[in-house]
Amino acid sequence: MGATTGHDPAAAVRVSGTIRYWAAAKSEAGLAEEPYLAATLAEALAEAKARHADRPKLVLLLGHCSYLVDGSPVGGRDHSTVALSEGGSVEVLPPFAGG
């Protein structure tokens, strides 16, 4: 099904899926979605930050966002322990005012 979260991150299986940006993250990214090829949420976010290094506001914002992986909230879990699944999705939710 998806990647494993064993002790050796290099042994984890990289899978493909979609990162979807919402609200301010969408505006800063300049697009609504893009593909990922990663084993964990941490890896997918590192790749997104590298891909958008020319957009420092997005890179900064990604550090303050909440994330849903395949519809489930990540919450306070370490992003390196959150495995991604083949064909899955990562929803990037920036902080919202008044919530």
DRENPA-3360 file (N, C-alpha, C; in nm, 2 decimals, always signed):
BEGIN
1 = MGATTGHD = +0.08/-0.12/+0.00/+0.00/+0.00/+0.00/+0.09/+0.12/+0.00 ~ +0.14/+0.17/+0.11/+0.22/+0.29/+0.12/+0.36/+0.26/+0.16 ~ +0.43/+0.37/+0.19/+0.56/+0.37/+0.24/+0.57/+0.32/+0.38 ~ +0.68/+0.26/+0.42/+0.70/+0.22/+0.56/+0.77/+0.33/+0.64 ~ +0.76/+0.33/+0.77/+0.82/+0.43/+0.85/+0.92/+0.36/+0.94 ~ +1.00/+0.27/+0.89/+1.10/+0.20/+0.97/+1.21/+0.29/+1.02 ~ +1.31/+0.23/+1.08/+1.42/+0.31/+1.13/+1.51/+0.36/+1.03 ~ +1.51/+0.30/+0.91/+1.60/+0.35/+0.80/+1.53/+0.42/+0.69;
9 = PAAAVRVS = +1.52/+0.56/+0.70/+1.45/+0.63/+0.60/+1.49/+0.61/+0.46 ~ +1.62/+0.57/+0.44/+1.67/+0.55/+0.30/+1.60/+0.42/+0.24 ~ +1.55/+0.33/+0.33/+1.49/+0.21/+0.28/+1.34/+0.23/+0.25 ~ +1.29/+0.34/+0.28/+1.14/+0.36/+0.26/+1.12/+0.37/+0.11 ~ +1.00/+0.33/+0.07/+0.96/+0.33/-0.07/+0.90/+0.47/-0.10 ~ +0.95/+0.53/-0.21/+0.90/+0.66/-0.26/+0.78/+0.63/-0.34 ~ +0.67/+0.70/-0.32/+0.55/+0.68/-0.39/+0.51/+0.82/-0.46 ~ +0.42/+0.81/-0.55/+0.37/+0.94/-0.62/+0.23/+0.97/-0.57;
17 = GTIRYWAA = +0.20/+1.10/-0.57/+0.07/+1.15/-0.53/+0.06/+1.29/-0.56 ~ -0.03/+1.36/-0.50/-0.06/+1.50/-0.53/-0.05/+1.59/-0.40 ~ +0.02/+1.70/-0.41/+0.01/+1.80/-0.30/-0.09/+1.91/-0.35 ~ -0.19/+1.94/-0.27/-0.29/+2.04/-0.30/-0.27/+2.16/-0.20 ~ -0.25/+2.28/-0.26/-0.24/+2.40/-0.18/-0.37/+2.47/-0.17 ~ -0.40/+2.52/-0.05/-0.52/+2.60/-0.03/-0.50/+2.74/+0.02 ~ -0.59/+2.83/-0.01/-0.59/+2.97/+0.04/-0.45/+3.03/+0.01 ~ -0.39/+3.09/+0.12/-0.27/+3.16/+0.10/-0.15/+3.08/+0.05;
25 = AKSEAGLA = -0.15/+2.95/+0.08/-0.05/+2.86/+0.03/-0.06/+2.85/-0.12 ~ -0.19/+2.84/-0.17/-0.21/+2.83/-0.32/-0.16/+2.96/-0.38 ~ -0.19/+3.07/-0.32/-0.15/+3.20/-0.38/+0.00/+3.21/-0.38 ~ +0.07/+3.17/-0.28/+0.21/+3.18/-0.27/+0.28/+3.08/-0.36 ~ +0.22/+2.96/-0.38/+0.28/+2.86/-0.47/+0.26/+2.90/-0.61 ~ +0.15/+2.97/-0.64/+0.12/+3.01/-0.78/+0.06/+2.90/-0.85 ~ +0.01/+2.79/-0.78/-0.06/+2.68/-0.84/-0.14/+2.61/-0.74 ~ -0.24/+2.54/-0.78/-0.33/+2.47/-0.69/-0.28/+2.33/-0.65;
33 = EEPYLAAT = -0.21/+2.27/-0.73/-0.16/+2.13/-0.70/-0.03/+2.10/-0.78 ~ +0.04/+2.00/-0.73/+0.16/+1.95/-0.80/+0.19/+1.81/-0.75 ~ +0.26/+1.73/-0.83/+0.29/+1.59/-0.79/+0.40/+1.59/-0.68 ~ +0.40/+1.48/-0.61/+0.51/+1.45/-0.52/+0.56/+1.31/-0.55 ~ +0.69/+1.29/-0.52/+0.75/+1.16/-0.53/+0.83/+1.15/-0.40 ~ +0.78/+1.08/-0.30/+0.84/+1.08/-0.16/+0.78/+0.97/-0.08 ~ +0.86/+0.93/+0.02/+0.81/+0.83/+0.11/+0.74/+0.88/+0.23 ~ +0.78/+1.00/+0.28/+0.71/+1.06/+0.40/+0.67/+1.20/+0.37;
41 = LAEALAEA = +0.59/+1.25/+0.46/+0.54/+1.39/+0.45/+0.66/+1.49/+0.45 ~ +0.76/+1.46/+0.54/+0.88/+1.54/+0.56/+0.95/+1.55/+0.42 ~ +0.97/+1.44/+0.36/+1.04/+1.43/+0.23/+0.96/+1.51/+0.12 ~ +0.83/+1.50/+0.12/+0.75/+1.57/+0.02/+0.76/+1.72/+0.04 ~ +0.75/+1.76/+0.17/+0.76/+1.90/+0.20/+0.90/+1.96/+0.17 ~ +1.01/+1.88/+0.19/+1.14/+1.92/+0.16/+1.16/+1.94/+0.01 ~ +1.10/+1.85/-0.07/+1.11/+1.86/-0.21/+1.03/+1.99/-0.26 ~ +0.91/+2.01/-0.20/+0.83/+2.13/-0.24/+0.91/+2.26/-0.20;
49 = KARHADRP = +0.97/+2.26/-0.09/+1.05/+2.38/-0.05/+1.16/+2.40/-0.15 ~ +1.23/+2.30/-0.19/+1.34/+2.31/-0.28/+1.29/+2.35/-0.42 ~ +1.18/+2.30/-0.46/+1.12/+2.33/-0.59/+1.08/+2.48/-0.60 ~ +1.03/+2.53/-0.48/+0.98/+2.67/-0.47/+1.08/+2.76/-0.40 ~ +1.21/+2.73/-0.40/+1.31/+2.81/-0.33/+1.30/+2.96/-0.37 ~ +1.25/+2.98/-0.49/+1.24/+3.12/-0.54/+1.12/+3.19/-0.48 ~ +1.04/+3.12/-0.40/+0.92/+3.18/-0.34/+0.94/+3.17/-0.18 ~ +1.02/+3.26/-0.13/+1.05/+3.25/+0.02/+0.93/+3.26/+0.11;
57 = KLVLLLGH = +0.82/+3.33/+0.07/+0.70/+3.34/+0.15/+0.63/+3.20/+0.16 ~ +0.63/+3.13/+0.05/+0.57/+2.99/+0.05/+0.66/+2.90/+0.14 ~ +0.79/+2.91/+0.13/+0.88/+2.82/+0.21/+0.85/+2.85/+0.36 ~ +0.84/+2.97/+0.39/+0.82/+3.01/+0.53/+0.68/+2.96/+0.58 ~ +0.58/+2.99/+0.49/+0.44/+2.95/+0.52/+0.43/+2.80/+0.55 ~ +0.50/+2.72/+0.47/+0.49/+2.57/+0.49/+0.52/+2.53/+0.63 ~ +0.60/+2.60/+0.70/+0.64/+2.57/+0.83/+0.53/+2.60/+0.93 ~ +0.42/+2.67/+0.89/+0.31/+2.71/+0.98/+0.18/+2.64/+0.94;
65 = CSYLVDGS = +0.18/+2.56/+0.84/+0.05/+2.50/+0.79/+0.02/+2.38/+0.87 ~ -0.11/+2.34/+0.85/-0.16/+2.21/+0.90/-0.17/+2.12/+0.77 ~ -0.16/+1.99/+0.79/-0.16/+1.90/+0.68/-0.26/+1.79/+0.70 ~ -0.33/+1.75/+0.59/-0.41/+1.63/+0.58/-0.34/+1.54/+0.49 ~ -0.32/+1.41/+0.53/-0.26/+1.31/+0.44/-0.37/+1.21/+0.41 ~ -0.41/+1.20/+0.29/-0.52/+1.11/+0.25/-0.64/+1.13/+0.34 ~ -0.67/+1.26/+0.37/-0.79/+1.30/+0.44/-0.78/+1.30/+0.59 ~ -0.66/+1.25/+0.64/-0.65/+1.24/+0.79/-0.55/+1.35/+0.84;
73 = PVGGRDHS = -0.59/+1.42/+0.95/-0.51/+1.52/+1.00/-0.38/+1.47/+1.05 ~ -0.27/+1.54/+1.02/-0.14/+1.50/+1.07/-0.12/+1.54/+1.22 ~ -0.17/+1.66/+1.25/-0.16/+1.71/+1.39/-0.02/+1.73/+1.42 ~ +0.02/+1.70/+1.55/+0.16/+1.72/+1.60/+0.26/+1.61/+1.57 ~ +0.22/+1.51/+1.49/+0.31/+1.41/+1.46/+0.43/+1.46/+1.38 ~ +0.55/+1.40/+1.41/+0.67/+1.43/+1.33/+0.65/+1.39/+1.19 ~ +0.67/+1.49/+1.10/+0.64/+1.47/+0.96/+0.72/+1.35/+0.90 ~ +0.84/+1.32/+0.96/+0.92/+1.21/+0.91/+0.86/+1.08/+0.94;
81 = TVALSEGG = +0.76/+1.07/+1.02/+0.70/+0.94/+1.06/+0.57/+0.93/+0.99 ~ +0.53/+1.02/+0.91/+0.40/+1.02/+0.83/+0.42/+0.96/+0.69 ~ +0.39/+0.83/+0.67/+0.41/+0.77/+0.55/+0.31/+0.81/+0.44 ~ +0.35/+0.82/+0.32/+0.26/+0.86/+0.21/+0.22/+0.74/+0.13 ~ +0.11/+0.74/+0.06/+0.06/+0.62/-0.01/+0.06/+0.65/-0.16 ~ +0.08/+0.55/-0.24/+0.07/+0.56/-0.38/-0.06/+0.62/-0.43 ~ -0.06/+0.73/-0.51/-0.18/+0.79/-0.55/-0.25/+0.87/-0.44 ~ -0.18/+0.90/-0.33/-0.24/+0.97/-0.22/-0.24/+1.12/-0.24;
89 = SVEVLPPF = -0.28/+1.19/-0.13/-0.29/+1.33/-0.14/-0.24/+1.39/-0.01 ~ -0.17/+1.51/-0.02/-0.13/+1.59/+0.09/-0.20/+1.73/+0.07 ~ -0.29/+1.76/+0.16/-0.36/+1.89/+0.16/-0.28/+1.99/+0.25 ~ -0.25/+2.10/+0.20/-0.17/+2.20/+0.27/-0.27/+2.31/+0.31 ~ -0.29/+2.33/+0.44/-0.39/+2.42/+0.49/-0.32/+2.53/+0.58 ~ -0.31/+2.65/+0.52/-0.24/+2.76/+0.60/-0.33/+2.80/+0.72 ~ -0.27/+2.87/+0.81/-0.35/+2.92/+0.93/-0.47/+3.01/+0.87 ~ -0.58/+2.99/+0.93/-0.70/+3.07/+0.89/-0.73/+3.17/+1.01;
97 = AGG = -0.76/+3.29/+0.98/-0.80/+3.39/+1.08/-0.94/+3.35/+1.13 ~ -0.96/+3.38/+1.26/-1.10/+3.37/+1.32/-1.13/+3.22/+1.35 ~ -1.04/+3.13/+1.34/-1.07/+2.99/+1.36/-1.02/+2.94/+1.48;
% end
